Amino acid sequence: MKSIRIALVALLALAGVACGPPPKILTSQTFLGPEKVYQERIQNTGQIDPATKKQLFNFSVTVCDVTETGSANCKETKVLDNVLPESIY
């Protein structure tokens, strides 16, 4: 009975991990003066380009105001949807 509970908990944990969105990958970071940071990120959309059979990604830009204590106030803007990474760089 205990092993069945452990198996059920493991399956629920696996399902919870699989349901989340794919991670955003930081591709570039630049400091814009002493208090601003510019970041470029890509995120896998889970779709495939029918012509090239390659994965498609979303491209976003984040600008953060950074304080001396290390806290950040960030604003993210999605720039491109469903693009090949080669077309960005």
C-alpha positions as CSV (number, residue, x, y, z in Angstrom):
1,M,0.0,0.0,0.0
2,K,2.8,2.4,0.8
3,S,4.6,1.7,-2.5
4,I,1.3,2.6,-4.4
5,R,1.2,5.9,-2.6
6,I,4.8,6.7,-3.4
7,A,4.2,5.8,-7.1
8,L,1.1,8.0,-7.2
9,V,3.0,11.0,-5.6
10,A,5.8,10.5,-8.1
11,L,3.4,10.5,-11.1
12,L,1.7,13.6,-9.8
13,A,5.0,15.4,-9.4
14,L,6.1,14.3,-12.9
15,A,2.8,15.6,-14.3
16,G,3.2,18.9,-12.5
17,V,6.7,19.4,-14.0
18,A,5.6,18.5,-17.5
19,C,2.7,21.0,-17.5
20,G,4.8,24.1,-17.1
21,P,6.1,26.3,-19.9
22,P,9.5,25.8,-21.3
23,P,12.3,27.8,-19.7
24,K,13.4,31.2,-21.2
25,I,17.1,31.0,-22.1
26,L,19.2,34.1,-21.6
27,T,21.3,34.6,-24.8
28,S,22.7,38.1,-24.2
29,Q,23.1,40.6,-21.4
30,T,24.4,44.1,-21.5
31,F,24.7,46.8,-18.9
32,L,23.3,50.1,-20.0
33,G,24.9,52.4,-17.4
34,P,25.1,51.8,-13.7
35,E,21.4,51.1,-13.1
36,K,20.0,49.3,-16.2
37,V,20.5,45.9,-17.6
38,Y,19.4,44.8,-21.1
39,Q,18.7,41.0,-21.7
40,E,17.8,39.0,-24.7
41,R,16.0,35.7,-24.2
42,I,14.6,32.9,-26.4
43,Q,11.9,30.3,-25.5
44,N,11.0,27.1,-27.3
45,T,7.4,27.3,-28.6
46,G,7.1,23.5,-29.1
47,Q,6.2,24.0,-32.7
48,I,8.2,22.9,-35.8
49,D,8.7,24.9,-39.0
50,P,7.2,22.7,-41.7
51,A,9.7,23.9,-44.4
52,T,12.9,23.2,-42.5
53,K,11.7,20.7,-39.8
54,K,13.4,22.8,-37.1
55,Q,12.2,24.0,-33.7
56,L,10.7,27.5,-33.5
57,F,11.3,30.0,-30.7
58,N,9.9,33.2,-29.3
59,F,12.4,36.1,-28.9
60,S,11.9,38.6,-26.1
61,V,13.8,41.6,-24.7
62,T,13.9,42.6,-21.0
63,V,15.1,45.9,-19.5
64,C,15.7,45.9,-15.7
65,D,16.3,48.8,-13.3
66,V,18.8,47.5,-10.7
67,T,19.3,49.0,-7.3
68,E,22.3,49.0,-5.0
69,T,20.7,46.3,-2.9
70,G,20.4,44.0,-5.8
71,S,16.6,44.1,-6.4
72,A,15.4,44.6,-9.9
73,N,12.3,46.0,-11.6
74,C,12.1,44.4,-15.0
75,K,9.9,44.9,-18.0
76,E,9.7,42.2,-20.7
77,T,8.6,42.7,-24.3
78,K,8.0,39.9,-26.7
79,V,9.6,40.9,-30.0
80,L,9.2,37.9,-32.3
81,D,7.0,34.8,-32.3
82,N,7.8,31.5,-34.0
83,V,11.2,32.2,-35.5
84,L,14.3,30.2,-36.1
85,P,17.2,31.1,-33.9
86,E,19.5,31.5,-37.0
87,S,17.3,34.3,-38.2
88,I,17.8,36.4,-35.1
89,Y,21.6,36.1,-34.8
